[in-house]
Amino acid sequence: MEENREPLSAIAIEKKLQLLRNKHFSEDTIALVKSDYEYGLTEEEISLYLNKSYDIEQMKILSECLHKDVPKDVIDIIKNTKYSVHQMQVSLEFYEKGVPVQTIKEVMDKGEKPITMRRLYEEVLEQLNNVKEQIPEESEYVKALISQMDEVVEKINHQNERYDALNKKLSEIETSKDDEEVRERLVKENQDKDALINSQQNELNKASSTIARLRDDIEKKDKEMKRMGDRIESLEDKIISVATENKKEAESKAEPQESQSISQADKKMVDTVAVPQNMQAVANGIPVYYQIPVVDGTGNVVQRLPIERSVRKSSNSGVASLFARLSFKKKSRADIVKLVASGDFVPAQLVQIKSAIEKGLTESQLVELINNNISAEKMKEIIEIAVLENSMAD
């Protein structure tokens, strides 16, 4: 185990010792580890005994095994934490004296006390020595054969150690490969999720933009409808005022067209007679300005002929018709106010009715909204639906 040893520098050793201090290892343990690093043991070798389940004496036994290049299979036998320091020490001692590894394993597995283990190991050594003594010393062939067998066993043990180390490295590589595959899969899944989230966020942004635009359009339309409603009301008032004035003026200034059937001589006489316009006299129950006077040669009125008159239709009949329609509309609005006044509405409902009027709902829609006497929340939703319906009808 001394091949390819490269002792760490003092700085590297101090860093590793500081890690042990952070993990609250004892000062005796830290001193032992420092000594082994300075001796040239690797971190992997030191990790064989760096276990808080061991006491310092057990750690020293395992450190001694590493210093003496005890094979790994022997260390694996004696490093079990259930063995005491004396059991470990006796097994190491008799391994060095030549007790076979299999015998050490069997004795250790029995869990005997150290004194019993020592006796068993001594019996095995004695038997081995007797076997060696029975072999003739002159039999050089047998000795050489035994020596070759020992070398073969040692090489096999060494190869087993190498195979174990190789298998461990292969396991680590396989595990690393699996971890890399898992990592790549997780990265791909995260990328897919990020793409999906970005796509959904873009859709949300588009929807939010559309909603904002629609809200702006609705607000602009509401403002335009309110402005048009105010304009219409102003125009209605002006039209009603003009129509009223025109009607009064027409009634005050209108003069009936008059016609009558008289003789040609009477017509000539009428043409020569001037009738004052302000005449208010009445003859035979007919106003003077509706009669034609007939005079004699001296200029005296001898007869008054009634005029057959036809009244000309006023050119303002269309204005009067419009006035009538507007008057009916005003009356309808008065009826809506009456409906609201007679109903048992809370302030929130009145606010919604006012909003419905401002948003230009038709008379039938307003009457339906008032007569049903629904809650303010439902009124609000119905008003929005009616506004939408009216806009679609436009």
MARKEVO-736210 format. One record per residue (C-alpha): residue number from 1; residue in three letters; x, y, z. Coordinates in nm, 2 decimals. Layout:
BEGIN
NODE   nr  rest       u       v       w
NODE  NUM   ALA       X       Y       Z
...
***
This chain:
BEGIN
NODE   nr  rest       u       v       w
NODE    1   MET    0.00    0.00    0.00
NODE    2   GLU    0.31    0.22    0.00
NODE    3   GLU    0.31    0.26   -0.38
NODE    4   ASN    0.25    0.60   -0.54
NODE    5   ARG    0.22    0.78   -0.20
NODE    6   GLU    0.24    1.15   -0.22
NODE    7   PRO    0.24    1.32    0.12
NODE    8   LEU    0.02    1.63    0.14
NODE    9   SER    0.16    1.97    0.20
NODE   10   ALA    0.14    2.13    0.54
NODE   11   ILE   -0.13    2.38    0.42
NODE   12   ALA   -0.34    2.10    0.28
NODE   13   ILE   -0.31    1.90    0.60
NODE   14   GLU   -0.41    2.19    0.81
NODE   15   LYS   -0.72    2.25    0.59
NODE   16   LYS   -0.83    1.89    0.64
NODE   17   LEU   -0.76    1.91    1.02
NODE   18   GLN   -0.97    2.22    1.04
NODE   19   LEU   -1.26    2.03    0.88
NODE   20   LEU   -1.23    1.77    1.15
NODE   21   ARG   -1.23    2.04    1.42
NODE   22   ASN   -1.55    2.18    1.27
NODE   23   LYS   -1.70    1.83    1.31
NODE   24   HIS   -1.59    1.83    1.67
NODE   25   PHE   -1.34    1.54    1.66
NODE   26   SER   -1.12    1.51    1.97
NODE   27   GLU   -0.77    1.65    1.98
NODE   28   ASP   -0.62    1.30    2.01
NODE   29   THR   -0.80    1.20    1.69
NODE   30   ILE   -0.68    1.51    1.51
NODE   31   ALA   -0.32    1.44    1.63
NODE   32   LEU   -0.34    1.08    1.50
NODE   33   VAL   -0.48    1.19    1.16
NODE   34   LYS   -0.21    1.46    1.14
NODE   35   SER    0.06    1.20    1.20
NODE   36   ASP   -0.08    0.97    0.94
NODE   37   TYR   -0.11    1.24    0.68
NODE   38   GLU    0.26    1.34    0.75
NODE   39   TYR    0.35    0.97    0.72
NODE   40   GLY    0.19    0.96    0.38
NODE   41   LEU   -0.14    0.78    0.42
NODE   42   THR   -0.41    0.89    0.19
NODE   43   GLU   -0.75    1.04    0.28
NODE   44   GLU   -0.92    0.71    0.17
NODE   45   GLU   -0.69    0.51    0.40
NODE   46   ILE   -0.75    0.73    0.70
NODE   47   SER   -1.12    0.72    0.64
NODE   48   LEU   -1.11    0.35    0.74
NODE   49   TYR   -1.08    0.44    1.11
NODE   50   LEU   -1.21    0.80    1.11
NODE   51   ASN   -1.54    0.70    1.27
NODE   52   LYS   -1.68    0.84    1.59
NODE   53   SER   -1.79    0.49    1.69
NODE   54   TYR   -1.42    0.40    1.75
NODE   55   ASP   -1.23    0.52    2.06
NODE   56   ILE   -0.88    0.65    2.01
NODE   57   GLU   -0.71    0.32    2.09
NODE   58   GLN   -0.91    0.14    1.83
NODE   59   MET   -0.82    0.41    1.58
NODE   60   LYS   -0.45    0.36    1.67
NODE   61   ILE   -0.48   -0.02    1.60
NODE   62   LEU   -0.63    0.05    1.25
NODE   63   SER   -0.37    0.32    1.19
NODE   64   GLU   -0.10    0.06    1.28
NODE   65   CYS   -0.25   -0.19    1.03
NODE   66   LEU   -0.22    0.08    0.76
NODE   67   HIS    0.14    0.16    0.85
NODE   68   LYS    0.23   -0.22    0.83
NODE   69   ASP    0.05   -0.26    0.50
NODE   70   VAL   -0.18   -0.52    0.64
NODE   71   PRO   -0.40   -0.66    0.35
NODE   72   LYS   -0.75   -0.50    0.32
NODE   73   ASP   -0.93   -0.83    0.38
NODE   74   VAL   -0.76   -0.86    0.72
NODE   75   ILE   -0.84   -0.50    0.81
NODE   76   ASP   -1.20   -0.56    0.70
NODE   77   ILE   -1.21   -0.84    0.95
NODE   78   ILE   -1.07   -0.66    1.26
NODE   79   LYS   -1.22   -0.31    1.20
NODE   80   ASN   -1.57   -0.42    1.30
NODE   81   THR   -1.69   -0.17    1.57
NODE   82   LYS   -1.83   -0.45    1.78
NODE   83   TYR   -1.47   -0.57    1.87
NODE   84   SER   -1.28   -0.42    2.15
NODE   85   VAL   -0.93   -0.28    2.12
NODE   86   HIS   -0.78   -0.59    2.29
NODE   87   GLN   -0.96   -0.82    2.04
NODE   88   MET   -0.83   -0.62    1.75
NODE   89   GLN   -0.48   -0.60    1.90
NODE   90   VAL   -0.46   -0.98    1.95
NODE   91   SER   -0.58   -1.06    1.60
NODE   92   LEU   -0.33   -0.82    1.45
NODE   93   GLU   -0.05   -0.97    1.66
NODE   94   PHE   -0.12   -1.33    1.56
NODE   95   TYR   -0.17   -1.24    1.19
NODE   96   GLU    0.18   -1.11    1.19
NODE   97   LYS    0.30   -1.43    1.35
NODE   98   GLY    0.15   -1.63    1.06
NODE   99   VAL   -0.20   -1.73    1.16
NODE  100   PRO   -0.41   -1.77    0.84
NODE  101   VAL   -0.66   -1.50    0.76
NODE  102   GLN   -0.95   -1.76    0.76
NODE  103   THR   -0.86   -1.87    1.11
NODE  104   ILE   -0.85   -1.51    1.23
NODE  105   LYS   -1.20   -1.45    1.08
NODE  106   GLU   -1.34   -1.77    1.24
NODE  107   VAL   -1.20   -1.67    1.58
NODE  108   MET   -1.32   -1.31    1.55
NODE  109   ASP   -1.67   -1.42    1.45
NODE  110   LYS   -1.70   -1.63    1.77
NODE  111   GLY   -1.66   -1.31    1.97
NODE  112   GLU   -1.44   -1.48    2.24
NODE  113   LYS   -1.26   -1.28    2.50
NODE  114   PRO   -0.91   -1.16    2.42
NODE  115   ILE   -0.74   -1.42    2.64
NODE  116   THR   -0.94   -1.70    2.48
NODE  117   MET   -0.86   -1.57    2.14
NODE  118   ARG   -0.49   -1.57    2.22
NODE  119   ARG   -0.51   -1.93    2.33
NODE  120   LEU   -0.68   -2.04    2.01
NODE  121   TYR   -0.43   -1.85    1.80
NODE  122   GLU   -0.14   -2.02    1.99
NODE  123   GLU   -0.29   -2.36    1.93
NODE  124   VAL   -0.32   -2.29    1.56
NODE  125   LEU    0.04   -2.16    1.55
NODE  126   GLU    0.16   -2.47    1.73
NODE  127   GLN   -0.01   -2.70    1.48
NODE  128   LEU    0.15   -2.50    1.19
NODE  129   ASN    0.49   -2.53    1.35
NODE  130   ASN    0.45   -2.91    1.39
NODE  131   VAL    0.36   -2.94    1.03
NODE  132   LYS    0.67   -2.74    0.93
NODE  133   GLU    0.89   -2.95    1.15
NODE  134   GLN    0.76   -3.27    1.00
NODE  135   ILE    0.88   -3.16    0.66
NODE  136   PRO    1.23   -3.28    0.60
NODE  137   GLU    1.47   -2.99    0.58
NODE  138   GLU    1.65   -3.15    0.29
NODE  139   SER    1.34   -3.14    0.09
NODE  140   GLU    1.42   -2.82   -0.10
NODE  141   TYR    1.15   -2.90   -0.35
NODE  142   VAL    0.88   -2.89   -0.09
NODE  143   LYS    1.01   -2.56    0.05
NODE  144   ALA    1.03   -2.40   -0.29
NODE  145   LEU    0.68   -2.52   -0.36
NODE  146   ILE    0.55   -2.37   -0.04
NODE  147   SER    0.72   -2.05   -0.12
NODE  148   GLN    0.57   -2.04   -0.47
NODE  149   MET    0.23   -2.11   -0.32
NODE  150   ASP    0.27   -1.82   -0.07
NODE  151   GLU    0.37   -1.59   -0.36
NODE  152   VAL    0.07   -1.70   -0.56
NODE  153   VAL   -0.17   -1.64   -0.27
NODE  154   GLU   -0.02   -1.30   -0.21
NODE  155   LYS   -0.06   -1.21   -0.58
NODE  156   ILE   -0.41   -1.33   -0.57
NODE  157   ASN   -0.48   -1.12   -0.27
NODE  158   HIS   -0.32   -0.82   -0.44
NODE  159   GLN   -0.53   -0.88   -0.76
NODE  160   ASN   -0.84   -0.91   -0.55
NODE  161   GLU   -0.76   -0.57   -0.39
NODE  162   ARG   -0.71   -0.42   -0.73
NODE  163   TYR   -1.04   -0.58   -0.86
NODE  164   ASP   -1.22   -0.44   -0.55
NODE  165   ALA   -1.08   -0.09   -0.62
NODE  166   LEU   -1.17   -0.12   -0.99
NODE  167   ASN   -1.52   -0.23   -0.91
NODE  168   LYS   -1.56    0.06   -0.67
NODE  169   LYS   -1.45    0.30   -0.94
NODE  170   LEU   -1.68    0.15   -1.19
NODE  171   SER   -1.97    0.17   -0.95
NODE  172   GLU   -1.89    0.54   -0.89
NODE  173   ILE   -1.87    0.60   -1.27
NODE  174   GLU   -2.21    0.43   -1.32
NODE  175   THR   -2.37    0.62   -1.04
NODE  176   SER   -2.22    0.94   -1.18
NODE  177   LYS   -2.36    0.85   -1.52
NODE  178   ASP   -2.71    0.79   -1.37
NODE  179   ASP   -2.69    1.12   -1.19
NODE  180   GLU   -2.60    1.30   -1.51
NODE  181   GLU   -2.89    1.14   -1.69
NODE  182   VAL   -3.13    1.25   -1.41
NODE  183   ARG   -2.98    1.60   -1.42
NODE  184   GLU   -3.03    1.63   -1.79
NODE  185   ARG   -3.38    1.50   -1.77
NODE  186   LEU   -3.46    1.75   -1.49
NODE  187   VAL   -3.30    2.04   -1.69
NODE  188   LYS   -3.51    1.94   -2.00
NODE  189   GLU   -3.83    1.93   -1.79
NODE  190   ASN   -3.75    2.27   -1.64
NODE  191   GLN   -3.69    2.41   -1.98
NODE  192   ASP   -4.02    2.27   -2.10
NODE  193   LYS   -4.20    2.42   -1.80
NODE  194   ASP   -4.03    2.75   -1.85
NODE  195   ALA   -4.14    2.76   -2.21
NODE  196   LEU   -4.50    2.67   -2.11
NODE  197   ILE   -4.50    2.94   -1.84
NODE  198   ASN   -4.37    3.20   -2.08
NODE  199   SER   -4.64    3.10   -2.33
NODE  200   GLN   -4.91    3.13   -2.07
NODE  201   GLN   -4.77    3.46   -1.95
NODE  202   ASN   -4.78    3.59   -2.31
NODE  203   GLU   -5.14    3.48   -2.34
NODE  204   LEU   -5.22    3.66   -2.01
NODE  205   ASN   -5.05    3.97   -2.13
NODE  206   LYS   -5.25    3.97   -2.45
NODE  207   ALA   -5.57    3.91   -2.26
NODE  208   SER   -5.49    4.19   -2.02
NODE  209   SER   -5.41    4.42   -2.31
NODE  210   THR   -5.74    4.33   -2.48
NODE  211   ILE   -5.94    4.38   -2.16
NODE  212   ALA   -5.78    4.72   -2.10
NODE  213   ARG   -5.85    4.82   -2.46
NODE  214   LEU   -6.21    4.71   -2.43
NODE  215   ARG   -6.25    4.90   -2.11
NODE  216   ASP   -6.12    5.21   -2.27
NODE  217   ASP   -6.36    5.16   -2.56
NODE  218   ILE   -6.65    5.11   -2.32
NODE  219   GLU   -6.55    5.42   -2.13
NODE  220   LYS   -6.52    5.63   -2.45
NODE  221   LYS   -6.85    5.49   -2.57
NODE  222   ASP   -7.02    5.57   -2.24
NODE  223   LYS   -6.88    5.93   -2.25
NODE  224   GLU   -6.99    5.97   -2.62
NODE  225   MET   -7.34    5.83   -2.54
NODE  226   LYS   -7.37    6.07   -2.24
NODE  227   ARG   -7.25    6.36   -2.46
NODE  228   MET   -7.50    6.27   -2.73
NODE  229   GLY   -7.78    6.23   -2.48
NODE  230   ASP   -7.70    6.57   -2.34
NODE  231   ARG   -7.69    6.71   -2.69
NODE  232   ILE   -8.02    6.54   -2.78
NODE  233   GLU   -8.19    6.68   -2.47
NODE  234   SER   -8.06    7.03   -2.55
NODE  235   LEU   -8.18    7.00   -2.91
NODE  236   GLU   -8.52    6.87   -2.79
NODE  237   ASP   -8.56    7.17   -2.57
NODE  238   LYS   -8.46    7.40   -2.85
NODE  239   ILE   -8.69    7.24   -3.09
NODE  240   ILE   -8.98    7.25   -2.84
NODE  241   SER   -8.91    7.62   -2.78
NODE  242   VAL   -8.89    7.70   -3.15
NODE  243   ALA   -9.20    7.50   -3.23
NODE  244   THR   -9.39    7.67   -2.95
NODE  245   GLU   -9.29    8.02   -3.07
NODE  246   ASN   -9.37    7.93   -3.43
NODE  247   LYS   -9.71    7.80   -3.33
NODE  248   LYS   -9.79    8.11   -3.13
NODE  249   GLU   -9.67    8.34   -3.41
NODE  250   ALA   -9.86    8.14   -3.67
NODE  251   GLU  -10.18    8.17   -3.47
NODE  252   SER  -10.14    8.54   -3.41
NODE  253   LYS  -10.05    8.63   -3.77
NODE  254   ALA  -10.24    8.38   -3.97
NODE  255   GLU  -10.52    8.54   -4.19
NODE  256   PRO  -10.78    8.32   -4.35
NODE  257   GLN  -10.80    8.31   -4.72
NODE  258   GLU  -11.14    8.43   -4.83
NODE  259   SER  -11.34    8.38   -5.14
NODE  260   GLN  -11.69    8.46   -5.24
NODE  261   SER  -11.92    8.44   -5.54
NODE  262   ILE  -12.04    8.79   -5.63
NODE  263   SER  -12.13    8.96   -5.95
NODE  264   GLN  -11.86    9.13   -6.16
NODE  265   ALA  -12.01    9.47   -6.07
NODE  266   ASP  -11.99    9.40   -5.70
NODE  267   LYS  -11.63    9.28   -5.73
NODE  268   LYS  -11.55    9.61   -5.90
NODE  269   MET  -11.72    9.80   -5.62
NODE  270   VAL  -11.53    9.60   -5.36
NODE  271   ASP  -11.21    9.69   -5.52
NODE  272   THR  -11.29   10.06   -5.48
NODE  273   VAL  -11.38   10.03   -5.11
NODE  274   ALA  -11.11   10.02   -4.84
NODE  275   VAL  -11.20    9.83   -4.53
NODE  276   PRO  -11.00    9.92   -4.23
NODE  277   GLN  -10.81    9.63   -4.08
NODE  278   ASN  -10.88    9.73   -3.73
NODE  279   MET  -11.26    9.73   -3.77
NODE  280   GLN  -11.42    9.54   -3.48
NODE  281   ALA  -11.79    9.60   -3.56
NODE  282   VAL  -12.02    9.31   -3.60
NODE  283   ALA  -12.32    9.30   -3.84
NODE  284   ASN  -12.57    9.02   -3.84
NODE  285   GLY  -12.35    8.82   -3.60
NODE  286   ILE  -12.06    8.82   -3.85
NODE  287   PRO  -11.74    9.03   -3.79
NODE  288   VAL  -11.71    9.32   -4.03
NODE  289   TYR  -11.37    9.21   -4.16
NODE  290   TYR  -11.54    8.89   -4.27
NODE  291   GLN  -11.80    9.09   -4.48
NODE  292   ILE  -11.78    9.30   -4.81
NODE  293   PRO  -11.97    9.63   -4.79
NODE  294   VAL  -12.19    9.74   -5.09
NODE  295   VAL  -12.24   10.12   -5.13
NODE  296   ASP  -12.46   10.34   -5.34
NODE  297   GLY  -12.38   10.64   -5.55
NODE  298   THR  -12.37   10.86   -5.25
NODE  299   GLY  -12.12   10.64   -5.07
NODE  300   ASN  -12.35   10.50   -4.81
NODE  301   VAL  -12.33   10.13   -4.73
NODE  302   VAL  -12.65    9.97   -4.84
NODE  303   GLN  -12.56    9.60   -4.79
NODE  304   ARG  -12.28    9.37   -4.65
NODE  305   LEU  -12.21    9.04   -4.83
NODE  306   PRO  -12.06    8.76   -4.62
NODE  307   ILE  -11.74    8.61   -4.75
NODE  308   GLU  -11.71    8.24   -4.82
NODE  309   ARG  -11.36    8.18   -4.69
NODE  310   SER  -11.14    7.88   -4.69
NODE  311   VAL  -10.87    7.85   -4.42
NODE  312   ARG  -10.52    7.77   -4.55
NODE  313   LYS  -10.34    7.49   -4.38
NODE  314   SER  -10.04    7.62   -4.19
NODE  315   SER   -9.71    7.52   -4.32
NODE  316   ASN   -9.61    7.46   -3.96
NODE  317   SER   -9.81    7.14   -3.94
NODE  318   GLY   -9.49    6.93   -3.94
NODE  319   VAL   -9.35    7.14   -3.66
NODE  320   ALA   -9.67    7.09   -3.46
NODE  321   SER   -9.65    6.71   -3.52
NODE  322   LEU   -9.29    6.71   -3.39
NODE  323   PHE   -9.40    6.92   -3.09
NODE  324   ALA   -9.67    6.66   -3.02
NODE  325   ARG   -9.42    6.38   -3.03
NODE  326   LEU   -9.18    6.56   -2.81
NODE  327   SER   -9.46    6.64   -2.57
NODE  328   PHE   -9.54    6.27   -2.55
NODE  329   LYS   -9.18    6.19   -2.49
NODE  330   LYS   -9.17    6.44   -2.20
NODE  331   LYS   -9.48    6.29   -2.07
NODE  332   SER   -9.32    5.94   -2.09
NODE  333   ARG   -9.02    6.06   -1.89
NODE  334   ALA   -9.26    6.21   -1.63
NODE  335   ASP   -9.42    5.86   -1.61
NODE  336   ILE   -9.08    5.70   -1.54
NODE  337   VAL   -9.01    5.95   -1.27
NODE  338   LYS   -9.35    5.87   -1.13
NODE  339   LEU   -9.27    5.50   -1.14
NODE  340   VAL   -8.94    5.56   -0.95
NODE  341   ALA   -9.11    5.79   -0.70
NODE  342   SER   -9.38    5.54   -0.62
NODE  343   GLY   -9.14    5.24   -0.58
NODE  344   ASP   -8.97    5.14   -0.27
NODE  345   PHE   -8.61    5.17   -0.39
NODE  346   VAL   -8.29    5.19   -0.18
NODE  347   PRO   -8.02    5.45   -0.27
NODE  348   ALA   -7.81    5.20   -0.44
NODE  349   GLN   -8.10    5.10   -0.68
NODE  350   LEU   -8.17    5.47   -0.75
NODE  351   VAL   -7.80    5.52   -0.84
NODE  352   GLN   -7.83    5.23   -1.09
NODE  353   ILE   -8.15    5.37   -1.24
NODE  354   LYS   -7.98    5.71   -1.28
NODE  355   SER   -7.68    5.53   -1.45
NODE  356   ALA   -7.93    5.35   -1.68
NODE  357   ILE   -8.08    5.68   -1.79
NODE  358   GLU   -7.73    5.84   -1.84
NODE  359   LYS   -7.62    5.54   -2.05
NODE  360   GLY   -7.91    5.58   -2.29
NODE  361   LEU   -8.14    5.29   -2.21
NODE  362   THR   -8.47    5.30   -2.40
NODE  363   GLU   -8.80    5.38   -2.24
NODE  364   SER   -8.91    5.02   -2.25
NODE  365   GLN   -8.58    4.90   -2.10
NODE  366   LEU   -8.61    5.16   -1.82
NODE  367   VAL   -8.97    5.06   -1.74
NODE  368   GLU   -8.88    4.69   -1.73
NODE  369   LEU   -8.58    4.77   -1.50
NODE  370   ILE   -8.80    4.97   -1.26
NODE  371   ASN   -9.10    4.74   -1.25
NODE  372   ASN   -8.90    4.43   -1.16
NODE  373   ASN   -8.75    4.60   -0.85
NODE  374   ILE   -8.44    4.38   -0.85
NODE  375   SER   -8.12    4.43   -0.64
NODE  376   ALA   -7.87    4.70   -0.72
NODE  377   GLU   -7.61    4.44   -0.82
NODE  378   LYS   -7.84    4.27   -1.07
NODE  379   MET   -7.94    4.62   -1.20
NODE  380   LYS   -7.58    4.70   -1.27
NODE  381   GLU   -7.53    4.37   -1.47
NODE  382   ILE   -7.86    4.41   -1.66
NODE  383   ILE   -7.77    4.78   -1.75
NODE  384   GLU   -7.43    4.66   -1.89
NODE  385   ILE   -7.61    4.39   -2.10
NODE  386   ALA   -7.87    4.65   -2.22
NODE  387   VAL   -7.59    4.89   -2.32
NODE  388   LEU   -7.41    4.61   -2.51
NODE  389   GLU   -7.73    4.51   -2.68
NODE  390   ASN   -7.81    4.87   -2.78
NODE  391   SER   -7.45    4.91   -2.92
NODE  392   MET   -7.49    4.59   -3.12
NODE  393   ALA   -7.83    4.72   -3.25
NODE  394   ASP   -7.66    5.04   -3.37
***
